[in-house]
Amino acid sequence: MAAVKFGIGQSVRRKEDDALIRGKGRYTDDHAPSDALHALMLRSPHAHATYRIDVSRACGLPGVALILTAADVVDLGGLPCQFNLPDQPFTAPPYPILPRDEVRHVGDAVAFVVADTVEHARDALEAIAIEWTPLASVVGVANAVKKGAPQVWPEHAGNVLFDASIGDKKAADAAFAGAHAVAEVSIVNPRVVTNYMETRAVVCEYDARQDRLTLTVGSQGSHRLREILCRSVLKMPIEKMRVICPDVGGGFGTKLFPYREYALIAVASKKLHRTIKWTAERSDHFIGDSQGRDNVTTARMALAEDGRFLGMDVDLMGDMGAYLSTFGPYIPYGGAGMLPGLYDIQAFHCRVRAVFTNTVPVDAYRGAGRPEAAYVVERLVDAAARKLGMRPDAIRRKNFISPKAMPYKTATGKIYDSGDFAAHMKRAMEIANWKEFPKRAKAAKKRGLVRGIGFASYVEVCGTMGRERADVRLDPNGDVMVLIGTQSSGQGHATAYAQIIADQFGLPPERVHMIQGDTDVVVSGLGTGGSSSIPSGGVSVERATRKLGDQLCEMASEALETSAADLEISDGSVRIAGTDRSISFADLAKRAGPSKLTANESFSSADGTYPNGTHLVEVEIDPATGKIGLVNYVVVDDFGMTLNPLLLAGQIHGGTMQGIGQALMEQAVYDTGDGQLVTGTLMDYALPRAADGTSITFETHNVPCATNPLGVKGAGEAGSIGSCPAVVNAIIDGLWREYGIDHIDMPATPERVWMAIRKRQRQHRL
């Protein structure tokens, strides 16, 4: 059957973009009621301290309406951690909205100031008197687990929240006992700051007549946010709060969680019976929003003489920061489940420790544990190839799970339903002209540069947020409305859902509309995270559209006096197949009540889908400066089915650049002496620019997902998963061939690369 114009598989341009590029987007900070008060948060300058606070002078300053301290919010619940170990439950320490007398990281909140202007709020902030008593602090998991290290929480000895085991240690030990050789890597996956374009903001309006709050907030999910705030923190019926999410300028996981400001602004608005607005400055973001990654890992691979992987053993420590953010402890634990990667490794064991430090809490950041896992296994596989003198592609090909083995259950219980891993690796090598690399390396050397080539073949799990519902409605003018609880933060949901509807109704994108992010209008929703919107929400939209189509055909059969089986839908009308007799959607809308014009369906991809692919990178290293330039980048991915090639390419480019940033320059650096965030501004924290990347050649080698009705596997996080190990493997390839250097940690900054080269040169001279 010919593809439907604007339907699935078409490169439809984003319908959202016209308003956004004309400056007509509506973000939270654009919501500016004229009578709104303004709020600021007072944060701790110390990583660990006790304190006494006096706000009496500040309360008397001009324009100050209210200052909330811990004493004012003792009745509130804390921010909850929504994960616990299935076999080894732990007790989460309190995460108070305002800590009563002790702060545990730089940026910890101590007071919330509300005034008539931001300037008056800042004056009050500076007038608050605080007596600080600094305490010993600890930064970095390696330091935190040392004997005698300062304790973040006394009840968690050694700063360890849990010490869990995944897999079969006995089987892994047996594999290592019989191994021909063992490859090992010890690596740091550095902490990063989620620098989305739009900082967090919230506006709270209180309706005293209804005793009801309305929060307008840039979040990744209105319903989940309302649920947590009302039930766990504010302890009020959810019917008493409406949450509206307008346009959201980036999220990457970090905007999925509740934050202290949302609870405090609700309390203040209700106390004052006033509308209040809070917008984070970039400095607030660096020390007030959850951060990402931050794992220290040692991994070993037991090897047979022919290169087969006999077993894998991993020791992983994940930094939680000072408090447990919403899903924080799950990130290293869940990520560990993906450590076997694409390889047939039956004997596997991983020790996972979640560790407290006096730093900003860590939670999900684009990929949420899967980039960390892919980085470990792909670095380890390259180390195994060097150990045995094998080519990196040959050792992978020998150990990839075969397509014939699908569905394949990994040693950690994941069930891969489909995929041809050797095929996308081979295709990436073909595109990159892998065989001719030695010639390019030789030419680069004549120019004084070291050329390296490397790749990473990854797998991830996504689409596991739960059951998502979609309501599809025929409007009086014959247009179609989608109401859904997923939340776009730049992905292009309105376009993607319109294409799913176009596939069945033949409507152009401008006749399909979407409502999201409003708890009063949308029945339910999980929000967007874990690349779930199309694997779950897309299926719900497809099914609801199909159901609505059946209802419209039933109505049309009466109007056209024929059987519904003889009808077809196209171009916004229902017609008798093979004739010119039809009835428009608009006319059908006039003939029935709302119940006939609306359909809903829901879908849960509870077991997840497993996108996979290969990133191949070629770099040039200047040994005189350590500077690294990317000269070629190839991605071949398996996403099961491509809904919109244009949107998909954008997702891959964006995620890949985030990974390139982490590999080459991004790192949140804390001073180990006093716990200060050294990289606390964009003057100190490096972000990638266009010049730091290169043109990306992107293809798909799709194998339809066997567990998803649309065949999709999810794609939103994939670029950030394959990129880091591919870039670093390429760097190490060049350094290994030229200098015998087999290790460098991210970020591979010019300074680190230069120092590694100089160190090896000095060793050779001795």
Order of alpha helices (4+ residues) and beta strands (2+ residues): alpha-beta-beta-alpha-beta-beta-beta-alpha-beta-alpha-beta-alpha-beta-beta-beta-alpha-beta-alpha-beta-alpha-beta-beta-alpha-beta-alpha-alpha-beta-beta-alpha-alpha-beta-beta-beta-alpha-beta-alpha-beta-beta-beta-alpha-beta-beta-beta-alpha-beta-alpha-alpha
